Amino acid sequence: MSRLRYGAGMERPEEELGARERGILALERRGFPAAGVKERAIREELGLSPVRYYQLLNALLDDPRALALDPVTVNRLRRVREGRRAER
């Protein structure tokens, strides 16, 4: 397995994503005991409504920069999203 190396002219993914996007990924890496706890964290830590948060998260899952920054989280969330779509 090769590792991506960042040379001259290549920006690191975390520098490309904004603070809000990095915050969304960081929040998704955490475990929450209940939905209400997560919604409170979304409001308090990111200053977003839960609806807006999930809109941004959904768009972020399709962003190659997010995949480069946190492939484990992004791929896990993509699998969850695809599973929910398949149920419909």
Secondary structure per residue as TSV (DSSP state, phi and psi in degrees):
chain	resnum	aa	ss	phi	psi
A	1	M	-	360.0	123.6
A	2	S	-	-92.0	153.0
A	3	R	-	-105.3	140.5
A	4	L	-	-73.3	129.8
A	5	R	-	-110.6	141.8
A	6	Y	-	-103.5	113.1
A	7	G	-	-107.6	-165.3
A	8	A	T	-60.7	133.6
A	9	G	T	87.7	-8.5
A	10	M	-	-107.5	126.6
A	11	E	-	-88.2	148.7
A	12	R	-	-74.0	143.2
A	13	P	H	-56.6	-38.2
A	14	E	H	-67.2	-21.7
A	15	E	H	-81.1	-24.4
A	16	E	H	-80.3	-39.4
A	17	L	S	-77.5	144.0
A	18	G	-	-74.7	169.8
A	19	A	H	-61.3	-37.5
A	20	R	H	-64.5	-43.5
A	21	E	H	-66.0	-41.2
A	22	R	H	-64.2	-36.7
A	23	G	H	-65.0	-38.1
A	24	I	H	-63.7	-46.9
A	25	L	H	-62.9	-40.0
A	26	A	H	-63.5	-40.0
A	27	L	H	-66.7	-36.8
A	28	E	H	-69.9	-22.3
A	29	R	H	-73.9	-22.1
A	30	R	S	-81.6	153.6
A	31	G	-	-98.1	143.5
A	32	F	-	-125.9	136.5
A	33	P	S	-70.6	-24.1
A	34	A	S	-154.9	158.2
A	35	A	H	-60.7	-38.5
A	36	G	H	-61.3	-35.0
A	37	V	H	-67.0	-42.5
A	38	K	H	-65.6	-43.5
A	39	E	H	-62.0	-37.9
A	40	R	H	-64.7	-41.8
A	41	A	H	-63.8	-39.2
A	42	I	I	-59.3	-46.4
A	43	R	I	-68.4	-46.8
A	44	E	I	-74.8	-42.7
A	45	E	I	-85.7	-33.5
A	46	L	I	-110.9	-13.3
A	47	G	-	67.6	30.7
A	48	L	-	-118.7	153.2
A	49	S	-	-76.1	153.0
A	50	P	H	-57.5	-37.0
A	51	V	H	-62.2	-47.6
A	52	R	H	-64.2	-39.6
A	53	Y	H	-56.6	-48.8
A	54	Y	H	-70.8	-28.9
A	55	Q	H	-64.4	-46.3
A	56	L	H	-66.3	-40.5
A	57	L	H	-61.3	-45.0
A	58	N	H	-60.1	-43.0
A	59	A	H	-66.1	-37.8
A	60	L	H	-64.3	-32.4
A	61	L	T	-65.0	-20.9
A	62	D	T	-97.3	2.4
A	63	D	-	-91.1	119.2
A	64	P	H	-60.9	-25.4
A	65	R	H	-67.7	-37.1
A	66	A	H	-66.6	-41.1
A	67	L	H	-62.5	-40.6
A	68	A	H	-67.0	-36.1
A	69	L	H	-74.7	-43.7
A	70	D	-	-143.5	73.7
A	71	P	H	-63.3	-33.7
A	72	V	H	-64.4	-49.7
A	73	T	H	-65.9	-46.8
A	74	V	H	-63.2	-45.2
A	75	N	H	-65.8	-37.3
A	76	R	H	-62.2	-46.5
A	77	L	H	-68.7	-33.0
A	78	R	H	-64.2	-41.0
A	79	R	H	-63.0	-42.2
A	80	V	H	-62.0	-45.9
A	81	R	H	-61.4	-45.0
A	82	E	H	-65.3	-37.2
A	83	G	H	-62.6	-40.1
A	84	R	H	-69.3	-37.8
A	85	R	H	-65.6	-38.6
A	86	A	H	-66.2	-29.3
A	87	E	H	-72.1	-23.0
A	88	R	-	-76.9	360.0
